[in-house]
């Protein structure tokens, strides 16, 4: 493997690890509030199965979105650095593109929804799966951007 490919791979792994750690920390810090809001909205946790399913979706969503945010920050850094060197209008466009995706990801955090009084209850796997596809797309974009 070439030195550049090793650097790209290492950067992606580091960003994924950082996003995972941040996501786990944020989800556990806010999970209790999310459960309280769900119960207030008529979704009581009568059995442990329902509570585990809710917690799993909530944690998974925050972790995956946090990984996406870290990958977007990495891409933003790459594009800003490239734009500074080239002054290419295409690179400037990519900076704005990634900026919009970053805002979208931040606004998608269930943690933010919880603090504003909403819950991710009842979405099933459809609350997480779209973000997994976004993660895959961002990894591909990051690999291509580092070439």
BABAKOL-499633 format. One record per atom (N, C-alpha, C): residue in one letter; x negated, z negated, y. Coordinates in steps of 0.1 Angstrom, whole numbers, plus 5000, padded with zeros to 4 digits. Example, Ala and Ser with C-alpha at 12.3 -4.5 7.8 and 13.67 -1.06 7.14 Angstrom:
<pts>
A486849224943A487749224955A486849224967S487249294978S486349294989S487149215000
</pts>
This chain:
<pts>
X499250004988X500050005000X499150005012X499550085022X498650095034X498849965042X497949955052X497949835060X499249825069X499649945074X500849945082X502049915074X502149965062X503349935054X503349785050X502249735048X502149585044X502549505056X502249545068X502649475080X504149485082X504749605080X506149625081X506849535071X506449535059X507049455048X506949305052X505749265056X505549125060X506549085071X506649165081X507449135093X508949125088X509349215080X510749205075X511049075068X510149045059X510248925051X510248795060X509348795069X509348675078X510648665086X511148775092X512348775099X513548735091X513548775078X514648745069X514548595066X513348545064X513248395061X513648315073X513148355085X513548275097X515048285099X515648395098X517148415099X517848325089X517348325077X518048235066X517948095070X516748045074X516647905077X517547865089X517547955100X518347925111X519847925107X520248025099X521648035095X522047915087X521247865078X521647755070X521747635079X520847615088X520847495097X522147505105X522447625111X523647635120X524947615111X524947665099X526147655092X526447515087X525447445083X525647305079X525947215091X525447245102X525647165114X527147185119X527747295116X529047325121X530147325111X529847315098X530847325087X531947225088X531647105091X532647005092X533747035102X533247085114X534247125124X535147245119X534547335112X535347445107X536347405097X536047305088X536947255079X538147185086X537747105096X538747035104X539747125110X539247235116X540147335123X541047405112X540447435101X541247505090X542447415086X542147285084X543147185080X544247175091X543847165104X544747165115X545647285116X545147395111X545947525112X546847545099X546947435091X547847455079X547147495067X545847485066X545147525054X544447405048X545247305043X544647185038X543747205026X542747125024X541847135013X542347045002X543347084995X543947004985X543146994973X542347094970X541447084958X540047124962X539147094954X537747124957X537447274956X538147344948X537947494947X538147564961X539247524967X539447584980X538447544991X538047424990X536947375000X535647444997X535247454984X534047524981X534047674985X535147744983X535347884986X535147895002X535847815009X535747815024X534347795028X533647695023X532347655027X531347775023X531547835012X530647945007X530748065017X532048105020X532248215029X531648185043X531848065048X531448025061X529948025062X529247965052X527847955052X527248095050X527748175041X527248305038X527348395050X528448385057X528648465070X527548435080X527448305082X526448265093X525048295089X524648285076X523348315072X523048465073X523948545068X523748695069X523748745083X524548685092X524548735106X523348685113X522848565109X521548515115X520348605111X520348645098X519348745094X519448875102X520648915104X520849045112X520349025126X520648905132X520148875146X518648885146X517948825136X516548825136X515948965135X516549045126X516149185124X516349265137X517449235144X517649305157X516649265167X516349135168X515349085177X513949155174X513649175161X512449245157X512449385162X513549455159X513749595164X513649605179X514349515186X514249515200X512849505205X512049415199X510649395203X509849525201X510049585189X509349715186X509749825196X511049835199X511449945208X511049915223X511049795227X510549765241X509049795242X508349755231X506849775231X506649935231X507350005223X507150155223X507550215236X508650165242X509050225255X508050195266X507450075265X506450045275X505250135274X504950175262X503750265260X504050415263X505350455260X505650595261X506550635273X507350545278X508350565288X509350675284X509550675271X510550775265X511950735268X512750825273X514150795275X514850765262X514450825251X515050805237X514750655234X513550605236X513250465233X514150375241X514250405254X515150325263X516550325257X517050435252X518350445246X518450355234X517350355226X517350265214X517350115218X516650085229X516649945234X518149905237X518849985244X520249955248X521149945235X520850045226X521650045213X521449915205X520149875204X519949745197X520449625205X520349635218X520949525226X522449505224X523149615223X524649615220X524849555206X524049605196X524249545182X523949395182X522949355190X522549215190X523749135196X524349175207X525549115212X526649105202X526849215195X527949225185X527649115174X526449105170X526149015159X526348875164X525848845176X526048705181X527548665183X528348765187X529748735189X530448725175X529848775165X530448775151X530148645144X529348555149X528948435143X530248345141X530548305129X531648215127X531448085135X530248045137X529947925144X530547935158X530348045165X530948065178X532448065177X533048125167X534548125166X535047985164X534247905156X534647765153X534647685166X533647705175X533547625187X534647665197X535247785195X536347825204X537747805197X537747735185X538947695179X539447795168X538747885164X539147975154X538447955141X539047995129X538347975117X538248105109X537348115100X537248235092X538048225079X538948135079X539748105067X540648225063X540648265050X541548365045X540948505045X539748525049X539148655049X538648705035X538348605027X537748645014X536448705015X536048795006X534748855007X534648955019X535748995024X535749095035X535249035048X535048905048X534448835060X532948845060X532348875048X530848875047X530349015043X531049085035X530449215030X530049315041X530849325052X530449425062X529049385068X528849255069X527549215075X526349245065X526649245052X525549275043X525149425044X526149505047X525849655049X525049665062X525449585072X524749595085X523249545083X523049445074X521749405071X520949515065X521449585055X520749695048X520449805058X521349835067X521049935077X519949895086X519949775090X518949725099X517549725093X517449695080X516249695073X515749845072X516549935069X516250075069X515750115083X516450085093X516050125107X514750055111X514449935106X513249875110X512049945103X512249975090X511150045083X510850185089X511950255093X511750385099X511150375113X511450265120X510950245133X509450215133X508950155123X507550115122X506650225117X507250335113X506350455109X505750525120
</pts>
